[in-house]
Amino acid sequence: MKQAAKLFFSLLFILISNLSFAQDNRINLQVDSLINLAGDPFECNSVTWRIIANKKEAIQILIDKLDDTTMTQAIDKCKLTHLRVGDLAYLTLKRIMPLPFFAVTGIQCDLFRDGCQVGVFEYMETSRFKFKGQVQAYYDGKKDHLVWRQLDSNHLTPCYFMNNIRGQYY
């Protein structure tokens, strides 16, 4: 009887481990597909929303992509050139958890022009590896205390509703 129980729990452990690996693998594939984006990366049916819907499970995978300089065909009004995979990872990550630029980098970028925070993409472009380390350190200090909070519906675009995303980590 003890042998059967031991076997059962061993098989249960393997099954749970495989399910966790499968979820991580699915999120990795979604994040890897950022390279294929063109145009507006945050159209409601974009893979970016499926990544955001993974919530906390996607954070580390996105951080790992921050230094990826591979150019995409995606655009953002706040950057003059096409977005890099690392830029897309950053923009997606910001929709899962706030990344206050000063708290992350120690650099104050509080000037906005046409709805764009001036200096952020320029900093990322020149200091990608350093920025990745700064975001990692910021996340490491916060990850055990992150709480998913509902956002006021006035702050949610139709894409949030369409993808059943109603909050953000704080």
Residue frames relative to the residue before (quaternion, step in Angstrom):
aa qw qx qy qz dx dy dz
M 1.0000 0.0000 0.0000 0.0000 0.00 0.00 0.00
K 0.6461 0.5147 -0.3176 0.4656 3.56 1.01 -0.84
Q 0.6120 0.5514 -0.3388 0.4546 3.58 1.08 -0.74
A 0.6612 0.5096 -0.3018 0.4606 3.58 0.94 -0.92
A 0.6541 0.5032 -0.3109 0.4715 3.59 0.96 -0.85
K 0.6417 0.5241 -0.3127 0.4645 3.56 0.99 -0.87
L 0.6567 0.5028 -0.2959 0.4780 3.57 0.97 -0.90
F 0.6377 0.5363 -0.3223 0.4493 3.58 0.95 -0.88
F 0.7077 0.4528 -0.2693 0.4707 3.59 0.79 -0.98
S 0.6041 0.5390 -0.3536 0.4686 3.60 1.09 -0.59
L 0.6747 0.4807 -0.2880 0.4804 3.56 0.93 -0.90
L 0.6251 0.5318 -0.3299 0.4665 3.59 1.03 -0.76
F 0.6414 0.5206 -0.3153 0.4671 3.59 0.97 -0.85
I 0.6546 0.5063 -0.3071 0.4699 3.59 0.92 -0.89
L 0.6508 0.5195 -0.3135 0.4564 3.58 0.93 -0.87
I 0.6713 0.4850 -0.2964 0.4757 3.59 0.88 -0.93
S 0.6335 0.5264 -0.3290 0.4619 3.61 0.98 -0.79
N 0.6699 0.4967 -0.2963 0.4656 3.58 0.94 -0.86
L 0.6294 0.5237 -0.3410 0.4618 3.60 1.01 -0.71
S 0.6494 0.5081 -0.3096 0.4736 3.57 0.97 -0.84
F 0.6488 0.5088 -0.3122 0.4719 3.59 0.96 -0.87
A 0.6461 0.5271 -0.3227 0.4478 3.59 0.96 -0.85
Q 0.6485 0.5017 -0.3242 0.4718 3.60 0.98 -0.79
D 0.6498 0.5034 -0.3192 0.4716 3.60 0.91 -0.89
N 0.6484 0.5198 -0.3156 0.4580 3.57 0.96 -0.84
R 0.6371 0.5206 -0.3264 0.4654 3.60 1.00 -0.81
I 0.6629 0.4873 -0.3063 0.4788 3.59 0.92 -0.88
N 0.6177 0.5377 -0.3421 0.4609 3.61 0.98 -0.79
L 0.6600 0.5020 -0.3066 0.4672 3.58 0.92 -0.87
Q 0.6363 0.5167 -0.3306 0.4678 3.59 0.99 -0.77
V 0.6782 0.4759 -0.2934 0.4769 3.59 0.87 -0.94
D 0.6347 0.5252 -0.3317 0.4597 3.60 0.99 -0.76
S 0.6592 0.5218 -0.3183 0.4380 3.60 1.08 -0.59
L 0.4078 0.7029 -0.4825 0.3268 3.62 1.23 0.00
I 0.5816 0.6115 -0.3620 0.3960 3.57 1.10 -0.68
N 0.7004 0.4883 -0.2628 0.4493 3.60 1.13 -0.61
L 0.4884 0.6855 -0.4335 0.3220 3.59 1.23 -0.09
A 0.0503 -0.7629 0.6444 0.0156 3.52 -1.20 0.70
G 0.7845 0.2801 -0.2147 0.5098 3.56 -1.14 0.56
D 0.7967 -0.2386 0.2135 0.5126 3.55 -1.08 -0.80
P 0.3056 -0.7934 0.4953 0.1783 3.60 -0.43 1.16
F 0.7252 0.4110 -0.2434 0.4959 3.59 1.24 -0.21
E 0.2052 0.7261 -0.6054 0.2536 3.55 0.99 0.87
C 0.6593 -0.5832 0.3047 0.3638 3.58 -1.01 0.79
N 0.7444 0.3801 -0.2368 0.4953 3.62 1.03 -0.59
S 0.3940 0.7419 -0.4579 0.2909 3.60 1.26 0.28
V 0.6146 -0.5537 0.4268 0.3653 3.54 -1.24 0.54
T 0.5401 0.6285 -0.4140 0.3767 3.61 1.11 -0.50
W 0.6655 0.4965 -0.3109 0.4626 3.61 0.98 -0.75
R 0.6231 0.5143 -0.3478 0.4757 3.60 1.06 -0.61
I 0.6174 0.5222 -0.3394 0.4805 3.58 1.11 -0.66
I 0.6531 0.5169 -0.3101 0.4584 3.59 0.89 -0.95
A 0.6411 0.5450 -0.3200 0.4354 3.59 1.00 -0.82
N 0.5992 0.5591 -0.3588 0.4468 3.61 1.22 -0.34
K 0.2870 -0.8106 0.4648 0.2111 3.53 1.36 -0.17
K 0.8750 -0.0248 0.0289 0.4826 3.56 -1.01 -0.95
E 0.6135 0.5828 -0.3489 0.4027 3.59 1.07 -0.71
A 0.6919 0.4793 -0.2799 0.4618 3.61 1.15 -0.50
I 0.4992 0.7083 -0.4186 0.2719 3.59 1.15 -0.51
Q 0.7167 0.4458 -0.2809 0.4568 3.63 0.63 -1.04
I 0.6303 0.5332 -0.3375 0.4522 3.58 1.00 -0.76
L 0.6545 0.4931 -0.3065 0.4842 3.60 1.03 -0.77
I 0.6231 0.5305 -0.3442 0.4602 3.60 0.96 -0.80
D 0.6444 0.5388 -0.3193 0.4388 3.58 0.96 -0.84
K 0.6948 0.4707 -0.2676 0.4734 3.62 1.17 -0.49
L 0.4479 0.7409 -0.4351 0.2474 3.61 1.20 -0.27
D 0.7332 0.4020 -0.2479 0.4892 3.61 1.04 -0.60
D 0.4364 0.6910 -0.4617 0.3447 3.61 1.25 0.25
T 0.1935 -0.8267 0.5242 0.0658 3.57 -0.49 1.22
T 0.3539 0.7442 -0.4983 0.2694 3.60 1.23 0.19
M 0.3704 -0.7439 0.5200 0.1977 3.56 -0.77 1.09
T 0.1680 -0.7619 0.6182 0.0951 3.57 -1.09 0.80
Q 0.5193 -0.6009 0.4875 0.3628 3.56 -1.31 -0.15
A 0.4429 0.6865 -0.4538 0.3557 3.59 1.29 0.23
I 0.1823 -0.7866 0.5845 0.0799 3.54 -1.16 0.66
D 0.0710 -0.7480 0.6572 0.0600 3.51 -1.35 0.39
K 0.5457 -0.6549 0.4094 0.3252 3.58 -0.91 0.87
C 0.6790 0.5128 -0.2857 0.4409 3.58 1.19 -0.45
K 0.7193 0.3403 -0.2433 0.5546 3.60 1.26 0.03
L 0.4610 -0.7267 0.4472 0.2437 3.56 -0.84 1.00
T 0.7400 0.3307 -0.2052 0.5486 3.58 1.15 -0.53
H 0.6781 -0.4303 0.3647 0.4711 3.56 -1.29 0.00
L 0.5368 -0.6371 0.4555 0.3138 3.55 -1.20 0.55
R 0.3698 -0.6740 0.5915 0.2430 3.52 -1.22 0.60
V 0.6685 -0.4792 0.3648 0.4364 3.59 -1.22 0.32
G 0.6444 0.5320 -0.3184 0.4476 3.60 0.99 -0.81
D 0.6201 0.5287 -0.3356 0.4726 3.59 1.08 -0.71
L 0.6598 0.5045 -0.2979 0.4705 3.57 0.97 -0.90
A 0.6189 0.5315 -0.3398 0.4680 3.58 1.04 -0.75
Y 0.6542 0.5151 -0.3018 0.4644 3.59 0.98 -0.88
L 0.6876 0.4837 -0.2886 0.4582 3.59 0.81 -0.98
T 0.6468 0.4979 -0.3105 0.4871 3.58 1.08 -0.72
L 0.6436 0.5381 -0.3086 0.4483 3.57 0.95 -0.92
K 0.6431 0.5407 -0.3193 0.4382 3.60 1.00 -0.83
R 0.6614 0.4868 -0.3134 0.4768 3.59 1.15 -0.43
I 0.6332 0.4867 -0.3348 0.5001 3.58 1.29 -0.13
M 0.7860 -0.0566 0.0596 0.6128 3.57 1.02 -0.83
P 0.5220 -0.6334 0.4557 0.3445 3.61 -0.97 0.75
L 0.1073 -0.7626 0.6349 0.0616 3.54 -1.13 0.74
P 0.1486 -0.8080 0.5637 0.0855 3.61 0.21 1.22
F 0.4788 -0.7316 0.4024 0.2713 3.54 -0.46 1.26
F 0.6684 0.4953 -0.3121 0.4588 3.61 0.90 -0.86
A 0.6612 0.5047 -0.3096 0.4607 3.60 0.93 -0.86
V 0.6814 0.4824 -0.2815 0.4731 3.58 1.08 -0.72
T 0.8329 0.2563 -0.0884 0.4824 3.59 0.77 -1.06
G 0.4126 -0.6872 0.4917 0.3402 3.58 1.13 -0.57
I 0.6105 0.5212 -0.3415 0.4889 3.58 1.32 0.10
Q 0.3195 -0.7609 0.5361 0.1776 3.53 -0.82 1.03
C 0.0412 0.7686 -0.6337 0.0776 3.55 -0.68 1.18
D 0.2058 0.8216 -0.5073 0.1591 3.56 0.42 1.18
L 0.5059 0.6091 -0.4393 0.4243 3.57 1.25 0.35
F 0.1026 -0.7869 0.6077 0.0312 3.55 -0.86 1.03
R 0.0447 -0.7677 0.6392 0.0096 3.54 -1.06 0.85
D 0.8388 -0.0590 -0.0152 0.5410 3.58 -0.68 1.13
G 0.7223 -0.4524 0.2388 0.4654 3.57 0.99 0.86
C 0.6338 0.5207 -0.3219 0.4729 3.58 1.29 0.10
Q 0.4075 -0.6869 0.5486 0.2473 3.55 -0.99 0.90
V 0.3471 -0.7779 0.4936 0.1756 3.56 -0.43 1.28
G 0.8013 0.3284 -0.2541 0.4307 3.56 -0.97 0.95
V 0.5438 0.6488 -0.4052 0.3453 3.61 1.15 -0.42
F 0.7182 0.4232 -0.2682 0.4829 3.60 0.69 -1.02
E 0.6059 0.5497 -0.3573 0.4507 3.59 1.07 -0.66
Y 0.6503 0.5039 -0.3117 0.4753 3.58 0.97 -0.86
M 0.6591 0.5097 -0.3129 0.4559 3.56 0.88 -0.93
E 0.6535 0.5375 -0.3168 0.4285 3.57 0.95 -0.86
T 0.7595 0.3818 -0.2069 0.4844 3.59 0.97 -0.80
S 0.7988 0.2433 -0.1007 0.5410 3.60 1.18 -0.48
R 0.0792 0.8689 -0.4862 0.0492 3.57 1.06 0.77
F 0.6955 0.4653 -0.2870 0.4663 3.60 0.77 -0.98
K 0.6420 0.5136 -0.3105 0.4770 3.57 1.00 -0.86
F 0.6472 0.5255 -0.3123 0.4554 3.59 0.95 -0.91
K 0.6220 0.5348 -0.3356 0.4631 3.58 0.98 -0.84
G 0.6669 0.4990 -0.2946 0.4685 3.60 0.93 -0.88
Q 0.6495 0.5141 -0.3146 0.4636 3.57 1.03 -0.78
V 0.6479 0.4949 -0.3146 0.4862 3.59 0.99 -0.83
Q 0.6319 0.5315 -0.3324 0.4557 3.59 0.99 -0.83
A 0.6650 0.4952 -0.3028 0.4699 3.59 0.91 -0.90
Y 0.6330 0.5245 -0.3257 0.4671 3.59 1.00 -0.82
Y 0.6763 0.4865 -0.2861 0.4734 3.58 0.89 -0.95
D 0.6343 0.5378 -0.3351 0.4429 3.61 0.92 -0.86
G 0.6801 0.4851 -0.2823 0.4716 3.58 1.07 -0.72
K 0.7461 0.4131 -0.2043 0.4806 3.58 1.19 -0.51
K 0.5660 0.6931 -0.3760 0.2405 3.58 1.02 -0.81
D 0.6836 0.4833 -0.3041 0.4545 3.60 0.99 -0.66
H 0.7346 0.3970 -0.2159 0.5060 3.58 1.27 -0.27
L 0.4109 0.7232 -0.4724 0.2916 3.59 1.23 0.11
V 0.0658 -0.7753 0.6281 0.0049 3.53 -1.01 0.92
W 0.3819 -0.7074 0.5490 0.2289 3.57 -0.89 0.98
R 0.0330 -0.8091 0.5863 -0.0227 3.57 -0.69 1.11
Q 0.5037 -0.6311 0.5044 0.3059 3.50 -1.08 0.81
L 0.3083 -0.7215 0.5888 0.1944 3.56 -1.04 0.80
D 0.5741 -0.5591 0.4668 0.3741 3.54 -1.19 0.57
S 0.5342 -0.6645 0.4130 0.3201 3.58 -0.83 0.95
N 0.5707 0.5873 -0.3840 0.4266 3.62 1.20 -0.37
H 0.6981 0.4581 -0.2601 0.4849 3.59 1.22 -0.47
L 0.6211 0.5480 -0.3329 0.4507 3.58 1.29 -0.03
T 0.3392 -0.7217 0.5680 0.2037 3.54 -0.93 0.94
P 0.6848 -0.4617 0.3437 0.4470 3.61 -1.21 0.20
C 0.6065 0.5697 -0.3614 0.4207 3.61 1.08 -0.62
Y 0.5975 0.5442 -0.3630 0.4638 3.60 1.06 -0.67
F 0.6807 0.4850 -0.2878 0.4675 3.57 0.89 -0.97
M 0.6591 0.5299 -0.3131 0.4321 3.58 0.88 -0.95
N 0.7537 0.3647 -0.1869 0.5138 3.58 1.08 -0.77
N 0.4564 -0.7319 0.4106 0.2959 3.56 1.33 0.35
I 0.4377 0.6376 -0.4889 0.4035 3.56 0.97 0.95
R 0.0328 -0.8496 0.5253 -0.0349 3.56 -0.53 1.14
G 0.8016 0.2586 -0.1263 0.5241 3.57 1.20 -0.01
Q 0.2751 -0.7129 0.6204 0.1765 3.48 -1.40 -0.31
Y 0.4917 -0.6316 0.4994 0.3315 3.59 -1.20 0.46
Y 0.0429 -0.7682 0.6385 0.0191 3.53 -1.14 0.74
